[in-house]
């Protein structure tokens, strides 16, 4: 049983004092009889018990509320810890997503750069050959330069094959007049004079104003001379002087014609 409250103890003490005072007086001076004193004590005792019961009830109610509050606080703390854990997990997921996005962007940039590099390999480039500028595919430029490199190295049969293949593969190329010129020279070097004449004449037919045209005409005369066709050689030199009078090839043609007379 719980201890009586302070208020109940005070009431009980006061009643005890009152009873003691009554008992201390002479029986003839007593204001109340024994029955009345007993009844007062019982009333006080009932009040004390009632107060004690009410206090016990209030204490139990307060204890239940306190226990419920503690349970609520514990549950709230558990929810807070769960939320913190979920937040940390989400933060980790966000950081991983950010890394994934960064890596994806880097790979996309690398792929785009690779595509650009590959496309650039097929994009036409500006080239300048024999004083003329034009657009050429990278592969076209590479094939021409490879054939010319063979000619400069003195590999005339290989150069002849390279230029012939180039002309077949790129019939509309801006390199065509120059390729015909070097093909003719490669054939001249291998003493294939008739084919050389044919290619030099093709150059004059497709590009009579080309810077290499006067040299091509002079080379035709050289081939005709090697073929012992002096008459045709003389006619070629005369035509060269007439068509390209200011060229270096025309000056050389004049010297040869002077020797032929």
C-alpha positions in Angstrom: 0.0 0.0 0.0 1.2 3.5 -0.9 2.0 5.9 2.0 -0.7 8.6 2.8 -0.2 12.0 1.2 1.2 14.9 3.2 -2.3 16.4 3.2 -3.9 13.3 4.7 -1.2 13.1 7.3 -1.8 16.7 8.3 -5.6 16.0 8.6 -5.0 12.8 10.6 -2.6 14.6 13.0 -5.1 17.4 13.5 -7.8 14.9 14.4 -5.5 13.1 16.8 -4.7 16.3 18.5 -8.3 17.2 18.7 -9.1 13.8 20.3 -6.3 14.1 22.7 -7.6 17.5 23.8 -11.0 16.1 24.3 -9.8 13.2 26.3 -7.6 15.4 28.5 -10.7 17.4 29.7 -12.7 16.2 32.6 -15.6 14.0 31.7 -18.0 16.5 33.1 -16.7 19.3 30.9 -16.5 17.2 27.6 -18.4 18.8 24.8 -18.8 15.5 23.0 -19.5 12.0 24.2 -17.5 8.9 23.4 -19.8 8.1 20.5 -19.4 11.4 18.9 -15.6 11.3 19.2 -15.5 7.8 17.7 -17.8 9.0 14.9 -15.5 12.0 14.2 -12.5 9.7 14.1 -14.2 7.3 11.7 -15.2 10.3 9.5 -11.7 11.5 9.5 -10.3 8.1 8.8 -12.7 7.7 5.8 -11.6 11.1 4.5 -8.0 10.1 4.8 -8.6 6.8 3.1 -10.6 8.5 0.4 -7.9 11.0 -0.2 -5.3 8.3 -0.2 -7.3 6.3 -2.8 -7.7 9.4 -4.9 -4.0 10.1 -4.7 -3.2 6.5 -5.5 -5.5 6.8 -8.6 -3.9 10.0 -9.7 -0.4 8.6 -9.1 -1.3 5.5 -11.2 -2.8 7.6 -13.9 0.3 9.8 -13.9 2.6 6.8 -14.0 0.6 5.3 -16.9 0.8 8.7 -18.8 4.6 8.8 -18.0 5.0 5.2 -19.3 3.0 6.1 -22.4 5.1 9.2 -22.9 8.3 7.2 -22.6 7.0 4.6 -25.1 6.1 7.5 -27.4 9.6 9.0 -27.0 11.2 5.6 -27.6 9.1 5.1 -30.7 9.9 8.6 -31.9 13.6 8.1 -31.3 13.4 4.8 -33.3 11.6 6.6 -36.1 14.3 9.3 -36.1 17.1 6.7 -36.3 15.3 5.0 -39.1 14.9 8.3 -41.0 18.6 9.0 -40.4 19.5 5.6 -41.8 17.3 6.1 -44.8 18.7 9.6 -45.4 22.2 8.2 -45.3 21.3 5.5 -47.7 19.6 8.0 -50.0 22.7 10.2 -49.8 24.9 7.3 -50.7 22.6 6.4 -53.6 22.6 10.0 -54.8 26.4 10.1 -54.7 26.6 6.9 -56.7 24.1 8.2 -59.2 26.2 11.4 -59.5 29.3 9.3 -60.2 27.4 7.1 -62.7 26.1 10.2 -64.5 29.6 11.7 -64.5 31.0 8.5 -65.9 28.2 8.2 -68.5 28.9 11.8 -69.6 32.6 11.1 -69.9 32.0 8.0 -72.0 29.5 9.9 -74.1 32.1 12.6 -74.7 34.7 10.0 -75.6 32.4 8.3 -78.0 31.4 11.6 -79.6 35.1 12.6 -79.9 35.8 9.2 -81.5 32.9 9.6 -84.0 34.2 13.1 -84.9 37.7 11.8 -85.4 36.5 9.0 -87.6 34.2 11.4 -89.6 37.2 13.8 -90.0 39.0 11.0 -91.7 36.4 11.1 -94.5 35.9 14.8 -94.7 37.4 16.5 -97.7 40.6 18.6 -97.1 42.0 21.5 -99.0 45.1 20.6 -101.0 47.4 22.6 -103.2 49.2 20.9 -106.1 51.0 22.5 -108.9 49.7 25.9 -107.9 46.0 24.8 -107.9 43.8 24.4 -104.8 41.0 21.9 -104.6 39.2 19.6 -102.1 40.2 16.0 -101.8 39.2 13.1 -99.6 41.9 12.0 -97.1 42.1 8.6 -98.7 42.5 10.2 -102.2 45.3 12.5 -100.9 47.0 9.5 -99.2 46.9 7.4 -102.4 48.3 10.2 -104.6 51.1 11.0 -102.2 52.0 7.3 -101.9 52.4 6.9 -105.7 54.4 10.1 -105.9 56.7 9.0 -103.1 57.4 5.8 -105.1 58.3 7.9 -108.1 60.7 10.1 -106.1 62.4 7.0 -104.7 63.0 5.8 -108.2 60.6 2.9 -108.0 59.1 3.7 -111.4 57.2 0.4 -112.1 55.5 0.7 -108.7 54.8 4.4 -109.3 53.4 3.6 -112.7 51.0 1.0 -111.1 50.1 3.5 -108.2 49.2 6.4 -110.6 47.3 4.1 -113.0 45.3 2.7 -110.0 44.7 6.2 -108.7 43.3 7.5 -112.0 41.0 4.5 -112.2 39.8 5.0 -108.7 39.4 8.8 -108.8 38.5 9.8 -112.3 37.1 13.1 -111.2 39.9 14.0 -108.8 41.5 17.4 -108.8 44.8 15.5 -108.8 44.0 14.0 -112.2 46.1 16.2 -114.4 49.1 15.9 -112.1 48.6 12.1 -111.8 48.5 11.8 -115.6 51.7 13.9 -115.8 53.6 11.7 -113.3 52.2 8.5 -114.8 53.6 9.6 -118.2 56.9 10.3 -116.6 57.0 6.9 -114.9 56.2 5.2 -118.2 58.9 7.3 -119.9 61.4 6.1 -117.3 60.4 2.5 -118.0 60.7 3.2 -121.8 57.0 2.6 -122.3 56.9 5.6 -124.7 53.7 5.0 -126.5 51.7 4.8 -123.2 53.5 7.8 -122.0 52.5 9.8 -125.0 48.9 8.7 -124.6 48.8 9.9 -120.9 50.5 13.2 -121.7 48.0 13.8 -124.4 45.2 13.0 -122.0 46.5 15.6 -119.7 46.4 18.2 -122.5 42.9 17.1 -123.4 41.4 17.5 -119.9 43.5 20.5 -118.6 45.2 22.4 -121.4 45.7 25.4 -119.0 47.3 23.3 -116.3 50.8 24.4 -115.2 52.1 21.0 -116.1 50.7 21.2 -119.7 53.8 22.8 -121.4 56.0 20.1 -119.8 53.6 17.4 -120.9 53.9 18.7 -124.5 57.6 18.7 -124.3 57.6 15.2 -122.9 55.5 14.1 -125.8 58.2 15.4 -128.2 60.8 13.5 -126.1 58.9 10.3 -126.4 58.4 10.7 -130.2 62.2 11.3 -130.5 62.8 8.1 -128.6 60.4 6.4 -131.0 62.5 7.7 -133.9 59.5 9.8 -135.1 61.3 13.1 -135.7 58.6 14.5 -137.9 56.0 14.2 -135.1 58.5 15.5 -132.6 59.2 18.6 -134.6 55.4 19.2 -135.0 54.9 18.8 -131.3 57.6 21.3 -130.5 56.2 23.9 -132.9 52.8 23.5 -131.5 54.2 23.9 -127.9 55.9 27.2 -128.9 52.7 28.4 -130.4 50.4 27.5 -127.6 52.7 28.2 -124.6 55.1 30.8 -125.9 56.1 32.2 -122.5 56.7 28.9 -120.8 60.1 27.4 -119.9 59.1 24.4 -122.0 58.7 26.6 -125.0 62.3 27.9 -124.5 63.6 24.4 -124.5 61.5 23.6 -127.6 63.1 26.5 -129.5 66.6 25.2 -128.7 65.7 21.7 -129.9 64.1 23.0 -133.1 67.3 25.0 -133.8 69.4 21.8 -133.4 67.0 19.9 -135.7 67.4 22.4 -138.6 
